[in-house]
């Protein structure tokens, strides 16, 4: 058996992976359907941005508290709770559309509630991977998780575009709701005795203790220059260069003259590029800052060129480059954190990263939506791409000036720097 495939020896990980294999395409179907639904209801790019803010603002506000939950409470039980609630929210939206009573405020409220759930789900989920496979195989597990996530990103949007055109938007939400059953069954079927349980932080019993635990995680990030730079780069590039939820529906309609199917294939192109990058990581590509910065630069360049493209094949290629860069940044940062952060701090440090990454979306959504509404979607792509490139240039300058950070840009995996 190839070394990278040994991660599937773990029964609990196989159950988790199978559940995600069924559920994640539904998640991406809902993402596409939600954006198209807002356009159908309002024809307003700015409201697309508002929905993005509603979904990701809770991550920015609550994400650090999600890290405390991940470090102090049983992670499998936490995941069960988040999956049940997420499935119910998808079901409610599907029923509202099916009954033809949905309004844009329904979408905003449900997006906000899903964001609240995700603020806790993401750090718990990322920390739980280590419990399923152990430290020695964590890099392969992250790579295969990313590959699965982005394989679904290829299939889900493409299927969503076809389903919307052939049947209707509500089917995407209902199918997503049903897909959560597979994840819930997989979590319930896991054997607790086979989990690689790690020391958990003491559960806080007062507001002051909560504040102390938050501060401990933030102090660790600040003291580690490689982790701090990686998180900052991911956050800035995400704000300006990763506003697909707002810009891709507009690009499909206004730049390429297409419809929901075009939008679905643009999303699938992002997923295809991400899948290629994920498989390379699963096969053993080392996580380095050099790779992370290359990914951010690729995103900035491709997004800038999207402002000029009016040809679907070229736009698909550019979005595939965006997908490759996304995983080069995100999975590299994830692996660095998993391999270097102490067990009792992993959830909180992961929550800092996830809060910056996912929580940057409200700012980016407002940025992209406002520019698209006033100057057009091409201007929004150009502004975001150029600002992402500026961020990478600043990061490269910092690397040159800091020997401690420069050591992490080589060919080997990043280790503890302080």
ZIRA-V501474 format. One record per backbone hydrogen bond with DSSP energy under -1.0 kcal/mol. CO is the residue of the C=O (numbers start at 1). NH is the residue of the N-H. E is the energy in kcal/mol with one decimal. If there is no record, write none. Layout:
co->CO nh->NH e->E
co->CO nh->NH e->E
This chain:
co->2 nh->5 e->-1.3
co->3 nh->6 e->-1.4
co->5 nh->8 e->-1.9
co->6 nh->9 e->-2.1
co->7 nh->10 e->-1.2
co->10 nh->14 e->-2.2
co->11 nh->15 e->-2.3
co->12 nh->16 e->-2.2
co->13 nh->17 e->-3.0
co->14 nh->18 e->-2.5
co->15 nh->19 e->-2.2
co->16 nh->20 e->-2.3
co->17 nh->21 e->-2.3
co->18 nh->22 e->-1.4
co->19 nh->23 e->-2.2
co->20 nh->24 e->-2.8
co->23 nh->27 e->-1.6
co->24 nh->28 e->-2.1
co->25 nh->29 e->-2.1
co->26 nh->30 e->-2.2
co->27 nh->31 e->-1.8
co->28 nh->32 e->-2.1
co->29 nh->33 e->-2.6
co->30 nh->34 e->-2.8
co->31 nh->35 e->-1.7
co->32 nh->36 e->-2.2
co->33 nh->37 e->-2.5
co->34 nh->38 e->-2.0
co->35 nh->39 e->-1.7
co->36 nh->40 e->-2.3
co->37 nh->41 e->-2.3
co->38 nh->42 e->-2.3
co->39 nh->43 e->-1.5
co->44 nh->48 e->-1.2
co->45 nh->49 e->-1.5
co->46 nh->50 e->-1.8
co->47 nh->51 e->-2.3
co->48 nh->52 e->-1.9
co->49 nh->53 e->-2.4
co->50 nh->54 e->-2.7
co->51 nh->55 e->-2.0
co->52 nh->56 e->-1.9
co->53 nh->57 e->-2.8
co->56 nh->60 e->-1.5
co->57 nh->61 e->-2.0
co->58 nh->62 e->-3.5
co->59 nh->63 e->-1.8
co->62 nh->66 e->-1.9
co->63 nh->67 e->-1.4
co->64 nh->68 e->-1.2
co->65 nh->69 e->-2.0
co->66 nh->70 e->-2.3
co->67 nh->71 e->-1.7
co->68 nh->72 e->-1.4
co->69 nh->73 e->-2.5
co->71 nh->201 e->-2.0
co->74 nh->78 e->-1.5
co->75 nh->79 e->-2.4
co->76 nh->80 e->-2.1
co->77 nh->81 e->-1.9
co->78 nh->82 e->-2.1
co->79 nh->83 e->-2.4
co->80 nh->84 e->-2.0
co->81 nh->85 e->-2.0
co->82 nh->86 e->-2.3
co->83 nh->87 e->-2.2
co->84 nh->88 e->-1.9
co->85 nh->89 e->-2.2
co->86 nh->90 e->-2.0
co->87 nh->91 e->-2.1
co->88 nh->92 e->-2.3
co->89 nh->93 e->-2.0
co->90 nh->94 e->-2.3
co->91 nh->95 e->-2.4
co->92 nh->96 e->-2.2
co->93 nh->97 e->-2.1
co->94 nh->98 e->-2.6
co->95 nh->99 e->-2.4
co->96 nh->101 e->-2.2
co->97 nh->100 e->-1.3
co->103 nh->107 e->-1.4
co->104 nh->108 e->-2.2
co->105 nh->109 e->-2.5
co->106 nh->110 e->-2.7
co->107 nh->111 e->-2.4
co->108 nh->112 e->-2.2
co->109 nh->113 e->-2.4
co->110 nh->114 e->-2.3
co->111 nh->115 e->-2.1
co->112 nh->116 e->-1.9
co->113 nh->117 e->-1.9
co->114 nh->118 e->-2.7
co->115 nh->119 e->-1.7
co->117 nh->120 e->-1.2
co->117 nh->121 e->-2.5
co->118 nh->122 e->-2.4
co->120 nh->124 e->-1.5
co->121 nh->125 e->-3.0
co->122 nh->126 e->-2.4
co->123 nh->127 e->-2.0
co->124 nh->128 e->-2.0
co->128 nh->132 e->-1.3
co->129 nh->133 e->-1.7
co->130 nh->134 e->-2.4
co->131 nh->196 e->-4.2
co->135 nh->138 e->-1.3
co->137 nh->141 e->-2.0
co->138 nh->142 e->-2.6
co->139 nh->143 e->-2.1
co->140 nh->144 e->-2.7
co->141 nh->145 e->-2.7
co->142 nh->146 e->-2.5
co->143 nh->147 e->-2.4
co->144 nh->148 e->-2.6
co->145 nh->149 e->-2.8
co->146 nh->150 e->-2.5
co->147 nh->151 e->-2.3
co->148 nh->152 e->-2.4
co->151 nh->155 e->-2.3
co->152 nh->156 e->-3.3
co->154 nh->158 e->-1.0
co->155 nh->159 e->-2.8
co->156 nh->160 e->-2.8
co->157 nh->161 e->-2.5
co->158 nh->162 e->-1.7
co->159 nh->163 e->-3.1
co->160 nh->164 e->-3.0
co->161 nh->165 e->-1.8
co->162 nh->166 e->-2.3
co->163 nh->167 e->-3.3
co->163 nh->168 e->-1.8
co->169 nh->172 e->-1.3
co->170 nh->174 e->-2.2
co->171 nh->175 e->-2.6
co->172 nh->176 e->-1.8
co->173 nh->177 e->-2.2
co->174 nh->178 e->-2.1
co->175 nh->179 e->-1.8
co->178 nh->181 e->-1.5
co->180 nh->184 e->-2.3
co->181 nh->185 e->-2.6
co->182 nh->186 e->-2.1
co->183 nh->187 e->-2.4
co->184 nh->188 e->-2.1
co->185 nh->189 e->-1.7
co->191 nh->194 e->-1.5
co->192 nh->195 e->-1.3
co->195 nh->197 e->-1.5
co->206 nh->210 e->-2.0
co->207 nh->211 e->-2.4
co->208 nh->212 e->-2.5
co->209 nh->213 e->-2.2
co->210 nh->214 e->-2.4
co->211 nh->215 e->-2.5
co->212 nh->216 e->-2.0
co->213 nh->217 e->-1.8
co->214 nh->218 e->-2.1
co->215 nh->219 e->-2.7
co->216 nh->220 e->-1.8
co->217 nh->221 e->-1.9
co->218 nh->222 e->-2.3
co->219 nh->223 e->-1.8
co->224 nh->228 e->-2.7
co->225 nh->229 e->-2.6
co->226 nh->230 e->-2.6
co->227 nh->231 e->-2.5
co->228 nh->232 e->-2.2
co->229 nh->233 e->-2.7
co->230 nh->234 e->-2.4
co->231 nh->235 e->-2.3
co->232 nh->236 e->-2.5
co->233 nh->237 e->-2.5
co->234 nh->238 e->-2.2
co->235 nh->239 e->-2.0
co->236 nh->240 e->-1.9
co->237 nh->241 e->-3.2
co->238 nh->242 e->-1.1
co->243 nh->247 e->-2.8
co->244 nh->248 e->-2.0
co->247 nh->251 e->-2.9
co->248 nh->252 e->-2.6
co->249 nh->253 e->-1.7
co->250 nh->254 e->-3.4
co->251 nh->256 e->-2.0
co->252 nh->258 e->-3.6
co->259 nh->263 e->-2.2
co->260 nh->264 e->-2.4
co->261 nh->265 e->-2.1
co->262 nh->266 e->-2.0
co->263 nh->267 e->-2.1
co->264 nh->268 e->-2.1
co->265 nh->269 e->-1.9
co->266 nh->270 e->-1.6
co->267 nh->271 e->-1.9
co->268 nh->272 e->-2.3
co->269 nh->273 e->-2.2
co->270 nh->274 e->-2.2
co->271 nh->275 e->-2.4
co->272 nh->276 e->-2.1
co->273 nh->277 e->-1.8
co->274 nh->278 e->-2.6
co->275 nh->279 e->-2.5
co->276 nh->280 e->-1.7
co->277 nh->281 e->-1.7
co->278 nh->282 e->-2.5
co->279 nh->283 e->-1.7
co->280 nh->285 e->-2.0
co->281 nh->284 e->-1.5
co->287 nh->414 e->-1.2
co->288 nh->292 e->-1.9
co->289 nh->293 e->-2.8
co->290 nh->294 e->-2.1
co->291 nh->295 e->-2.3
co->292 nh->296 e->-2.1
co->293 nh->297 e->-2.4
co->294 nh->298 e->-2.3
co->295 nh->299 e->-2.0
co->296 nh->300 e->-2.3
co->297 nh->301 e->-2.4
co->298 nh->302 e->-2.4
co->299 nh->303 e->-2.6
co->300 nh->304 e->-1.9
co->301 nh->305 e->-2.1
co->302 nh->306 e->-1.5
co->304 nh->307 e->-1.0
co->305 nh->308 e->-1.5
co->305 nh->309 e->-1.1
co->311 nh->315 e->-2.3
co->312 nh->316 e->-2.7
co->313 nh->317 e->-2.1
co->314 nh->318 e->-2.5
co->315 nh->319 e->-2.3
co->316 nh->320 e->-1.8
co->317 nh->321 e->-1.8
co->318 nh->322 e->-2.0
co->319 nh->323 e->-2.1
co->320 nh->324 e->-2.2
co->321 nh->325 e->-2.6
co->322 nh->326 e->-2.3
co->323 nh->327 e->-1.7
co->324 nh->328 e->-2.2
co->325 nh->329 e->-1.9
co->326 nh->330 e->-3.2
co->327 nh->331 e->-1.5
co->329 nh->333 e->-2.2
co->330 nh->334 e->-2.6
co->331 nh->335 e->-2.5
co->332 nh->336 e->-2.4
co->333 nh->337 e->-2.2
co->334 nh->338 e->-2.5
co->335 nh->339 e->-2.3
co->336 nh->340 e->-1.5
co->337 nh->341 e->-2.2
co->342 nh->345 e->-1.6
co->345 nh->349 e->-2.6
co->346 nh->350 e->-2.8
co->347 nh->351 e->-2.0
co->348 nh->352 e->-1.7
co->349 nh->353 e->-2.1
co->350 nh->354 e->-2.9
co->351 nh->355 e->-2.6
co->352 nh->356 e->-2.3
co->353 nh->357 e->-2.8
co->354 nh->358 e->-2.5
co->355 nh->359 e->-1.1
co->358 nh->361 e->-1.5
co->360 nh->364 e->-2.5
co->361 nh->365 e->-3.4
co->362 nh->366 e->-2.1
co->363 nh->367 e->-2.6
co->364 nh->368 e->-3.2
co->365 nh->369 e->-2.8
co->366 nh->370 e->-2.5
co->367 nh->371 e->-2.0
co->368 nh->372 e->-2.6
co->369 nh->373 e->-2.1
co->370 nh->374 e->-1.6
co->371 nh->375 e->-3.4
co->376 nh->380 e->-1.5
co->377 nh->381 e->-2.2
co->378 nh->382 e->-2.5
co->379 nh->383 e->-2.7
co->380 nh->384 e->-2.1
co->381 nh->385 e->-2.6
co->382 nh->386 e->-2.3
co->383 nh->387 e->-2.0
co->384 nh->388 e->-2.0
co->385 nh->389 e->-2.0
co->386 nh->390 e->-1.9
co->387 nh->391 e->-1.9
co->388 nh->392 e->-1.8
co->389 nh->393 e->-2.1
co->390 nh->394 e->-2.3
co->391 nh->395 e->-2.2
co->392 nh->396 e->-2.5
co->393 nh->397 e->-1.8
co->394 nh->398 e->-2.1
co->395 nh->399 e->-2.3
co->396 nh->400 e->-2.0
co->397 nh->401 e->-1.4
co->402 nh->406 e->-2.6
co->403 nh->407 e->-1.6
co->405 nh->408 e->-1.6
co->406 nh->409 e->-1.7
co->408 nh->289 e->-2.0
